[in-house]
Amino acid sequence: MSPSLHGDDADLIIRGGRIHTLDPADAVVGALAVRDGVIIAFDAEAEALAAREIIELDGRTVVPGINDAHLHGAWLGARWPHLFFSDTPPDQQPSGRLVSTAAERRSALRRAWSLLAELGITSYTEPGIGPGEDDGETGCFGSDMLDAYVELHRERAQTSRVTLLRLFGTIDGESTLEDFERGIRTSAPETDARWLAIPGVKIFADGIPPMATAWVEEPYPDGTTGALLTRGERGALFAFRRMVELAAARGLQIAVHATGDRSIAEFLAVLENLAGAPAPAAPHYVVHGDLATPAQIARMSRIGAGFAVQPLIAAHTHSWAALQLGEARTAAAWPLAEMLGSGALTTVTSDSPIASPDWRLGLDASLGLLTGAGLRDDRGTRTRLLRTLTVDAARQDGASAWKGSLEVGKVADLTVLDEDPLTPGRPFAGIAVSRTIVDGRTVYARAGVDARPGGSTR
């Protein structure tokens, strides 16, 4: 049922195409209506309303707004168009201080938001901003960048919704229990959580398999096993466990960078023994999880935690990692099929600017992992993958009640595509983004697509 409607019934009606709601029934509708940034009606009920603006899809397809649940927006904006996995030679990659002034920090964020709008991305998670990086090399992760986020948020300048995790150590590096304890006692800024949510913290547990820095049970060829990056007077493991316990005791979401099976095991052990801890603001999760075992995946599902994975990075690093892992472990790495099949919360993400922020490339890499594991490229598989970037990403954000699917009462965040991404047999990368709508407002329309307010637009 839609709300009672009268007067100027809707701000926007979108019609004339295929609209995948990704609601629990995976309903497909032909029209929807929006008022005050919220969906109010579908199909005939929507088309019967008066509206200030009508968008004619002309056969195009609408999906819920894409949500990249692990993307370094500030760093991406400061580096763009340079990505770590790209054709740019190493000596032409940006290095050193990328942003130094308030104007540069604001510009980096605005540049990222503009790029994400072009890609159909309406939400993302900024995974790690805080005082541990105040003297960091790039200038993209420190307290000043958090201030820039908050300032632009309060100016209502955002065209992307952001979930931001605070960091009390260094990016891809060490953190001390003392710094973590000090940082976690400080309050996060007051914000509108629908635009800038700050639900928790990021902790770096280990490194990555290609560098033999993931913490693993089975040694690498040189006999080492990697190690934890956390530090404290009572040892790395005590410090790591204590960090997780402290964050959980405050009801914070905990995202742990953990690629090795040993680091994942230690995170799970703490989570499974959090009796009496308050419910977190959003589900806890492992970032990467490259070497997660089937048993660990099942345990993660049982406790309601999950994984944020990067299949495009897996594609880029497969042969490199194989040198450290060997054939058997490499074949079992990046177990996306097991994650999706287990019911564990799983989001497909980019980790941009490490890899491209283009979610279509990430879904093609994901499809490669799934078909390699014996799944078919069919509508069901594609729907499941699309949900990792919409419904499941909203769940990771703790925002399922108001975003992630297209339902009455939820926000009108939509991505308009030229073709249906659920049709099997076609690369996702070949499907063009026509329009991006956030909170019922067009933030990107491809050249040649009329985006004028009022009347009928195409």
VOMI-60408 format. One record per residue (C-alpha): x, y, z; residue in three letters. Coordinates in Angstrom, 3 decimals, padded with zeros to 6 digits. Each point is the difference from the previous one (the first is absolute). Layout:
X | Y | Z | ALA
...
***
This chain:
000.000 | 000.000 | 000.000 | MET
001.232 | 003.479 | -000.807 | SER
-000.599 | 003.041 | 002.196 | PRO
-003.122 | 002.108 | -000.558 | SER
000.717 | 002.293 | -002.943 | LEU
-001.415 | 003.374 | -000.937 | HIS
000.948 | 003.379 | -001.459 | GLY
003.379 | -000.170 | -001.745 | ASP
000.000 | -003.760 | 000.274 | ASP
003.624 | -000.665 | -000.927 | ALA
003.232 | 001.806 | -000.697 | ASP
001.097 | -002.620 | -002.502 | LEU
-001.432 | -002.888 | -001.981 | ILE
002.251 | -002.451 | -001.835 | ILE
-001.684 | -002.240 | -002.547 | ARG
000.238 | -001.849 | -003.264 | GLY
002.627 | -002.621 | 000.780 | GLY
000.959 | -002.899 | 002.236 | ARG
000.502 | 000.866 | 003.678 | ILE
001.658 | -002.678 | 002.126 | HIS
-001.061 | 000.745 | 003.553 | THR
002.129 | -002.766 | 001.588 | LEU
-002.644 | -000.180 | 002.707 | ASP
-000.402 | -003.377 | 001.778 | PRO
-002.072 | -001.265 | -002.935 | ALA
002.361 | 001.451 | -002.638 | ASP
-003.005 | 001.798 | -001.480 | ALA
000.383 | 001.754 | -003.344 | VAL
-002.195 | 003.060 | -000.598 | VAL
-000.525 | 002.426 | -002.857 | GLY
-000.316 | 003.308 | 001.857 | ALA
000.701 | 001.591 | 003.359 | LEU
-000.811 | 003.325 | 001.631 | ALA
002.124 | 002.070 | 002.389 | VAL
-000.877 | 002.741 | 002.460 | ARG
002.456 | 001.766 | 002.324 | ASP
002.732 | -002.429 | -001.034 | GLY
-002.016 | -003.085 | 000.957 | VAL
-001.771 | -002.592 | -002.164 | ILE
-003.778 | 000.259 | 000.461 | ILE
-001.625 | -002.198 | -002.684 | ALA
000.509 | -002.453 | -002.868 | PHE
-001.538 | -000.881 | -003.363 | ASP
-003.581 | 001.187 | -000.655 | ALA
-000.234 | 001.752 | 003.345 | GLU
003.170 | 001.924 | -000.779 | ALA
-001.036 | 000.880 | -003.552 | GLU
-003.360 | 001.330 | 001.205 | ALA
001.737 | 002.733 | 002.000 | LEU
000.848 | 003.538 | -001.012 | ALA
003.742 | 000.724 | 000.067 | ALA
002.334 | 002.945 | -000.414 | ARG
002.387 | -002.127 | -002.070 | GLU
-000.446 | -003.154 | -002.055 | ILE
002.925 | -002.065 | -001.212 | ILE
-000.768 | -002.207 | -002.981 | GLU
002.274 | -003.031 | 000.071 | LEU
-000.608 | -000.936 | -003.642 | ASP
000.624 | -003.654 | 000.808 | GLY
002.982 | 000.532 | 002.265 | ARG
000.472 | -001.874 | 003.281 | THR
000.032 | 001.383 | 003.540 | VAL
001.741 | -001.671 | 002.939 | VAL
000.444 | 001.213 | 003.584 | PRO
002.850 | 002.456 | 000.347 | GLY
003.378 | -001.741 | -000.013 | ILE
001.738 | -000.070 | 003.398 | ASN
003.756 | -000.705 | 000.024 | ASP
000.506 | -001.182 | 003.566 | ALA
003.796 | 000.414 | 000.011 | HIS
001.348 | 002.945 | -002.002 | LEU
002.530 | 002.644 | 001.061 | HIS
-001.869 | 003.037 | -001.304 | GLY
002.431 | 002.686 | 001.137 | ALA
003.027 | -001.891 | -001.321 | TRP
-001.772 | -000.771 | -003.262 | LEU
-000.896 | 003.645 | -000.519 | GLY
003.548 | 001.110 | 000.759 | ALA
001.588 | -002.561 | -002.356 | ARG
-002.520 | -000.169 | -002.830 | TRP
000.450 | -001.048 | -002.790 | PRO
002.933 | -002.027 | 001.339 | HIS
-000.736 | -003.458 | 001.404 | LEU
002.525 | -002.432 | 001.455 | PHE
-001.097 | -002.760 | -002.371 | PHE
000.093 | 001.878 | -003.287 | SER
002.098 | 000.574 | -003.080 | ASP
001.707 | 003.019 | 001.594 | THR
003.733 | -000.739 | 000.413 | PRO
001.191 | 000.042 | 003.622 | PRO
002.205 | 003.050 | -000.598 | ASP
-003.082 | 001.945 | -001.130 | GLN
-002.153 | -000.930 | 002.988 | GLN
-000.690 | 002.804 | 002.484 | PRO
002.042 | -000.218 | 003.187 | SER
000.631 | 001.947 | 003.148 | GLY
-002.422 | 002.621 | 001.293 | ARG
-003.132 | 000.059 | -002.152 | LEU
-002.058 | 002.521 | 001.989 | VAL
001.258 | 002.583 | 002.473 | SER
-002.598 | 002.747 | 000.297 | THR
-003.674 | 000.127 | 000.896 | ALA
-000.797 | 000.977 | -003.575 | ALA
001.913 | -002.996 | -001.364 | GLU
-001.754 | -002.390 | 002.369 | ARG
-003.421 | 001.346 | -000.942 | ARG
000.896 | -000.165 | -003.680 | SER
001.079 | -003.628 | 000.334 | ALA
-003.337 | -000.956 | 001.532 | LEU
-002.006 | 001.902 | -002.599 | ARG
002.029 | -001.608 | -002.788 | ARG
-000.680 | -003.443 | 001.430 | ALA
-003.727 | 000.686 | 000.308 | TRP
-000.181 | 001.203 | -003.589 | SER
001.785 | -003.120 | -001.252 | LEU
-002.179 | -002.320 | 002.079 | LEU
-003.158 | 001.670 | -001.289 | ALA
001.142 | -000.699 | -003.578 | GLU
000.399 | -003.661 | 000.942 | LEU
-003.467 | -000.277 | 001.545 | GLY
001.364 | -000.232 | 003.553 | ILE
-002.252 | 001.655 | 002.577 | THR
001.623 | -001.194 | 003.267 | SER
003.411 | -001.181 | 001.149 | TYR
001.975 | -000.888 | 003.114 | THR
003.102 | 002.085 | 000.734 | GLU
001.974 | -002.646 | 001.935 | PRO
002.440 | 001.736 | 002.278 | GLY
000.380 | 003.690 | 000.871 | ILE
001.505 | 001.225 | 003.243 | GLY
002.844 | 001.406 | 002.085 | PRO
002.353 | -002.914 | -000.606 | GLY
000.488 | 001.424 | -003.498 | GLU
000.379 | 003.666 | 000.965 | ASP
003.650 | -000.174 | -001.091 | ASP
-000.678 | -002.480 | -002.802 | GLY
001.740 | 000.272 | -003.329 | GLU
-002.989 | 000.820 | -002.204 | THR
-002.082 | 002.278 | 002.212 | GLY
-003.104 | -001.981 | -000.979 | CYS
-000.750 | -001.877 | 003.222 | PHE
000.588 | 002.329 | 002.958 | GLY
-002.245 | 002.024 | 002.283 | SER
000.027 | 002.923 | -002.418 | ASP
-001.680 | -002.180 | -002.611 | MET
-002.662 | -001.001 | 002.498 | LEU
-000.551 | 003.709 | 000.608 | ASP
-000.379 | 000.542 | -003.758 | ALA
-002.608 | -002.731 | -000.174 | TYR
-001.944 | 001.518 | 002.875 | VAL
000.198 | 003.534 | -001.406 | GLU
-001.298 | -001.018 | -003.435 | LEU
-002.644 | -002.149 | 001.646 | HIS
-001.268 | 002.940 | 002.045 | ARG
-000.015 | 002.140 | -003.131 | GLU
-002.211 | -002.660 | -001.617 | ARG
002.509 | -000.279 | -002.814 | ALA
000.003 | -003.802 | -000.233 | GLN
-001.162 | -001.831 | -003.083 | THR
001.025 | -003.350 | 001.514 | SER
-001.096 | -001.459 | 003.315 | ARG
003.004 | -000.965 | 002.128 | VAL
000.619 | -002.496 | 002.775 | THR
003.306 | 000.895 | 001.644 | LEU
002.067 | -002.148 | 002.349 | LEU
002.425 | 001.622 | 002.402 | ARG
003.624 | -001.165 | 000.094 | LEU
002.280 | 000.196 | 003.018 | PHE
003.108 | -001.364 | -001.685 | GLY
001.615 | 000.283 | -003.408 | THR
-001.372 | -001.068 | -003.363 | ILE
001.361 | -003.447 | -000.903 | ASP
002.250 | 000.207 | 003.031 | GLY
000.408 | -000.270 | 003.724 | GLU
-002.241 | 001.242 | 002.790 | SER
000.647 | 000.046 | 003.731 | THR
-002.463 | -000.939 | 002.683 | LEU
000.825 | 003.250 | 001.804 | GLU
-000.937 | 002.111 | -003.043 | ASP
-003.120 | -002.074 | -000.580 | PHE
-001.160 | 000.382 | 003.591 | GLU
000.578 | 003.735 | -000.149 | ARG
-001.762 | 000.396 | -003.327 | GLY
-003.027 | -002.111 | 000.778 | ILE
-000.771 | 002.146 | 003.037 | ARG
-000.547 | 003.002 | -002.283 | THR
-003.459 | 000.614 | -001.434 | SER
-000.728 | -000.088 | -003.709 | ALA
-001.411 | 003.230 | -001.481 | PRO
-003.755 | 000.503 | 000.009 | GLU
-001.374 | -000.660 | -003.482 | THR
-003.121 | -001.032 | -001.897 | ASP
000.638 | -003.725 | -000.283 | ALA
-001.904 | -000.201 | -003.284 | ARG
002.741 | 002.097 | -001.595 | TRP
003.108 | -000.425 | 002.149 | LEU
-000.177 | -002.955 | 002.369 | ALA
002.902 | -000.735 | 002.351 | ILE
-001.014 | -003.348 | 001.526 | PRO
003.311 | -001.556 | 000.932 | GLY
003.708 | -000.596 | -000.377 | VAL
002.517 | -001.594 | -002.329 | LYS
002.816 | -002.187 | 001.339 | ILE
002.888 | -001.331 | -002.102 | PHE
000.775 | -003.560 | 001.110 | ALA
002.473 | -001.093 | -002.679 | ASP
001.308 | 000.633 | -003.507 | GLY
-000.631 | -001.839 | -003.278 | ILE
000.928 | -003.429 | -001.415 | PRO
002.069 | 001.233 | -002.988 | PRO
002.367 | 001.770 | 002.409 | MET
000.049 | -002.986 | 002.403 | ALA
-001.358 | 002.317 | 002.706 | THR
-003.438 | -001.598 | 000.428 | ALA
000.009 | -001.921 | 003.308 | TRP
-000.395 | -003.657 | -000.992 | VAL
000.002 | -003.456 | 001.559 | GLU
002.059 | -001.670 | -002.737 | GLU
003.402 | 001.667 | -000.514 | PRO
001.047 | 001.785 | -003.172 | TYR
002.872 | -001.417 | -002.093 | PRO
002.546 | 001.890 | 002.123 | ASP
-001.338 | -001.571 | 003.201 | GLY
-001.681 | 003.146 | 001.353 | THR
-003.696 | 000.293 | 000.818 | THR
-000.612 | 003.728 | 000.061 | GLY
-001.061 | 001.724 | 003.216 | ALA
-002.466 | 002.364 | 001.624 | LEU
000.507 | 003.729 | -000.476 | LEU
-001.401 | 000.952 | 003.395 | THR
002.414 | 000.954 | 002.783 | ARG
-000.105 | 000.218 | 003.796 | GLY
001.990 | -000.685 | 003.128 | GLU
-001.596 | -003.442 | 000.382 | ARG
000.574 | -000.996 | -003.604 | GLY
-001.663 | 000.309 | -003.379 | ALA
-002.715 | -002.591 | 000.583 | LEU
-001.110 | 001.455 | 003.321 | PHE
-000.082 | 003.469 | -001.580 | ALA
-002.116 | -001.220 | -002.913 | PHE
-002.481 | -001.828 | 002.189 | ARG
-000.270 | 002.947 | 002.365 | ARG
-000.667 | 002.441 | -002.859 | MET
-002.893 | -002.129 | -001.218 | VAL
-001.383 | -000.355 | 003.526 | GLU
000.215 | 003.742 | 000.688 | LEU
-001.824 | 000.897 | -003.206 | ALA
-002.655 | -002.658 | 000.553 | ALA
-000.622 | 001.205 | 003.547 | ALA
-000.952 | 003.377 | -001.442 | ARG
-002.400 | -001.478 | -002.527 | GLY
002.227 | 001.001 | -002.920 | LEU
000.194 | -001.786 | -003.325 | GLN
003.401 | -001.668 | -000.455 | ILE
001.580 | -000.485 | -003.417 | ALA
003.264 | -001.943 | 000.098 | VAL
002.440 | -000.128 | -002.905 | HIS
000.789 | -003.715 | 000.107 | ALA
001.162 | -002.024 | -002.980 | THR
001.662 | -002.989 | 001.659 | GLY
-001.867 | -002.952 | 001.496 | ASP
001.760 | 000.497 | 003.357 | ARG
-001.005 | 003.662 | 000.320 | SER
-003.591 | -000.855 | -000.953 | ILE
000.005 | -002.781 | 002.617 | ALA
001.065 | 002.397 | 002.750 | GLU
-002.667 | 002.559 | -000.955 | PHE
-002.645 | -002.706 | 000.016 | LEU
001.147 | -001.285 | 003.380 | ALA
-000.509 | 003.411 | 001.570 | VAL
-003.364 | 000.573 | -001.678 | LEU
-001.289 | -003.368 | 001.167 | GLU
000.843 | 000.874 | 003.604 | ASN
-001.653 | 003.411 | 000.206 | LEU
-002.738 | -001.130 | 002.348 | ALA
-001.725 | 002.997 | 001.517 | GLY
001.365 | 002.536 | -002.499 | ALA
-002.596 | 002.420 | -001.380 | PRO
-001.292 | -000.556 | -003.505 | ALA
002.309 | 001.781 | -002.462 | PRO
-001.124 | 003.000 | -002.012 | ALA
000.478 | -002.171 | -003.102 | ALA
001.335 | -003.538 | -000.610 | PRO
003.648 | -000.748 | 000.656 | HIS
001.948 | -001.197 | -003.015 | TYR
003.310 | -001.093 | -001.459 | VAL
001.463 | 002.149 | -002.749 | VAL
001.520 | -002.183 | -002.759 | HIS
-000.146 | -003.491 | 001.558 | GLY
002.141 | -001.386 | -002.842 | ASP
000.890 | -003.246 | 001.795 | LEU
-003.166 | -000.538 | 002.027 | ALA
-000.746 | -003.697 | 000.445 | THR
-003.433 | -001.596 | -000.505 | PRO
-000.281 | -000.566 | 003.754 | ALA
000.793 | 003.648 | 000.713 | GLN
-002.544 | 001.160 | -002.548 | ILE
-002.670 | -002.162 | 001.625 | ALA
000.865 | 001.354 | 003.448 | ARG
-000.147 | 003.558 | -001.290 | MET
-003.478 | -000.678 | -001.342 | SER
-001.173 | -001.454 | 003.325 | ARG
000.962 | 003.123 | 001.962 | ILE
-001.425 | 002.437 | -002.567 | GLY
003.360 | 001.417 | -001.073 | ALA
001.371 | 000.090 | -003.527 | GLY
002.565 | 000.838 | -002.651 | PHE
000.767 | 002.943 | -002.281 | ALA
001.861 | -001.546 | -002.937 | VAL
001.790 | 001.307 | -003.102 | GLN
-000.170 | -002.469 | -002.911 | PRO
001.573 | 002.505 | -002.396 | LEU
003.100 | 000.163 | 002.195 | ILE
000.001 | -003.801 | 000.077 | ALA
000.104 | 000.006 | -003.796 | ALA
002.894 | 002.460 | -000.006 | HIS
002.059 | -001.839 | 002.640 | THR
-000.791 | -003.675 | -000.653 | HIS
003.313 | -000.960 | -001.612 | SER
001.985 | 002.175 | 002.412 | TRP
-001.646 | -001.616 | 003.032 | ALA
000.551 | -003.479 | -001.447 | ALA
003.747 | 000.449 | 000.416 | LEU
-000.509 | 000.193 | 003.773 | GLN
-002.980 | -002.293 | 000.448 | LEU
000.636 | -002.848 | -002.393 | GLY
-002.509 | -001.610 | -002.345 | GLU
-002.317 | -001.624 | 002.552 | ALA
-000.413 | 003.016 | 002.287 | ARG
-000.390 | 002.348 | -002.949 | THR
-002.796 | -002.168 | -001.384 | ALA
-001.827 | 000.318 | 003.333 | ALA
000.642 | 003.730 | 000.402 | ALA
-002.654 | 002.695 | -000.491 | TRP
-002.880 | -002.401 | 000.813 | PRO
-002.821 | 002.215 | -001.262 | LEU
-002.254 | -002.921 | -000.937 | ALA
000.240 | -001.432 | 003.517 | GLU
-000.685 | 003.403 | 001.555 | MET
-003.110 | 000.596 | -002.083 | LEU
-001.220 | -003.549 | 000.486 | GLY
000.442 | 000.123 | 003.774 | SER
-002.380 | 002.878 | 000.559 | GLY
002.759 | 002.039 | 001.639 | ALA
-000.267 | 003.712 | -000.643 | LEU
002.171 | 000.565 | -003.089 | THR
000.649 | 003.209 | -001.896 | THR
001.918 | 000.319 | -003.261 | VAL
002.139 | 003.126 | 000.233 | THR
002.813 | 001.723 | -001.897 | SER
002.543 | 001.225 | 002.590 | ASP
000.535 | 002.820 | -002.498 | SER
002.411 | 001.610 | -000.801 | PRO
001.820 | -003.330 | 000.312 | ILE
-002.256 | -001.306 | -002.783 | ALA
-002.556 | 001.738 | -002.183 | SER
-003.084 | 001.417 | 001.735 | PRO
-002.084 | -001.267 | -002.934 | ASP
-002.328 | -002.526 | 001.650 | TRP
-000.740 | -001.580 | -003.377 | ARG
003.603 | -001.198 | -000.251 | LEU
-000.270 | -001.348 | 003.537 | GLY
-003.129 | -001.969 | -000.892 | LEU
001.678 | -001.465 | -003.079 | ASP
002.913 | -001.138 | 002.192 | ALA
-002.516 | -001.387 | 002.500 | SER
-001.795 | -001.876 | -002.738 | LEU
003.339 | -001.504 | -001.016 | GLY
000.570 | -001.288 | 003.530 | LEU
-003.502 | -001.465 | 000.182 | LEU
000.005 | -001.710 | -003.385 | THR
003.469 | -001.319 | 000.797 | GLY
-001.554 | -001.598 | 003.079 | ALA
-002.667 | -001.680 | -002.098 | GLY
-002.873 | 002.495 | 000.168 | LEU
-001.855 | 001.009 | -003.139 | ARG
-000.206 | 003.482 | -001.467 | ASP
-003.756 | 000.255 | 000.358 | ASP
-002.535 | 002.472 | 001.305 | ARG
000.165 | -001.426 | 003.521 | GLY
003.776 | 000.333 | 000.206 | THR
-000.096 | 003.537 | -001.358 | ARG
-002.759 | 001.013 | 002.385 | THR
002.004 | -001.352 | 002.919 | ARG
003.035 | 002.005 | -001.107 | LEU
-001.995 | 003.201 | -000.466 | LEU
-001.374 | -000.385 | 003.513 | ARG
003.561 | 000.075 | 001.388 | THR
000.261 | 003.575 | -001.288 | LEU
-003.433 | 001.126 | 001.134 | THR
-002.028 | -001.956 | 002.553 | VAL
002.972 | -001.621 | 001.734 | ASP
002.054 | 003.183 | -000.025 | ALA
-002.871 | 001.805 | 001.734 | ALA
-000.050 | -002.781 | 002.581 | ARG
003.737 | 000.456 | 000.571 | GLN
-000.719 | 003.697 | 000.554 | ASP
-002.711 | -000.807 | 002.534 | GLY
-002.376 | 001.832 | -002.340 | ALA
-002.256 | -002.744 | -001.368 | SER
-003.097 | 001.708 | 001.382 | ALA
000.334 | 002.963 | -002.334 | TRP
002.264 | -000.799 | -002.969 | LYS
001.365 | -002.847 | -002.133 | GLY
-003.212 | -001.027 | -001.767 | SER
-002.795 | 001.905 | -001.714 | LEU
-002.996 | -000.219 | 002.313 | GLU
-002.662 | 002.412 | 001.186 | VAL
001.447 | 002.042 | 002.861 | GLY
003.625 | -000.457 | -001.045 | LYS
002.182 | 002.713 | -001.506 | VAL
-000.064 | 000.560 | -003.742 | ALA
003.626 | -000.914 | -000.776 | ASP
000.021 | -001.502 | -003.491 | LEU
002.368 | -000.913 | -002.803 | THR
-001.385 | 000.074 | -003.542 | VAL
001.703 | -002.342 | -002.475 | LEU
-000.390 | -000.276 | -003.739 | ASP
-000.488 | -003.780 | 000.233 | GLU
-001.108 | -002.580 | 002.525 | ASP
003.031 | -001.203 | 002.001 | PRO
-001.832 | -003.203 | 000.950 | LEU
-000.074 | -001.269 | -003.580 | THR
002.565 | -002.834 | -000.189 | PRO
002.818 | -000.200 | -002.504 | GLY
001.021 | 003.645 | -000.205 | ARG
002.888 | 001.597 | 001.922 | PRO
-001.187 | 002.424 | 002.636 | PHE
002.692 | 002.396 | -001.213 | ALA
-001.824 | 000.462 | -003.305 | GLY
-003.106 | 001.432 | 001.660 | ILE
000.006 | 003.801 | 000.022 | ALA
-001.207 | 002.204 | 002.854 | VAL
-002.609 | 002.454 | -001.216 | SER
-000.961 | 001.824 | 003.178 | ARG
000.692 | 000.023 | 003.735 | THR
-002.615 | 001.194 | 002.475 | ILE
000.665 | 000.618 | 003.697 | VAL
-002.814 | 000.907 | 002.368 | ASP
-002.273 | 000.518 | -002.997 | GLY
002.396 | 002.483 | -001.628 | ARG
001.981 | -000.609 | -003.188 | THR
003.712 | 000.341 | 000.806 | VAL
001.193 | -001.315 | -003.369 | TYR
-001.557 | -000.260 | -003.447 | ALA
002.058 | -001.206 | -002.929 | ARG
000.547 | 002.485 | -002.818 | ALA
-002.979 | -000.143 | -002.303 | GLY
-002.348 | -001.053 | 002.799 | VAL
-002.291 | 002.902 | 000.847 | ASP
000.219 | 000.849 | 003.695 | ALA
-002.126 | 003.159 | 000.067 | ARG
-002.291 | 000.460 | 002.988 | PRO
-003.716 | 000.175 | -000.688 | GLY
-001.985 | -001.798 | -002.642 | GLY
001.055 | -003.241 | -001.662 | SER
003.691 | -000.841 | -000.265 | THR
001.815 | -002.814 | -001.708 | ARG
***
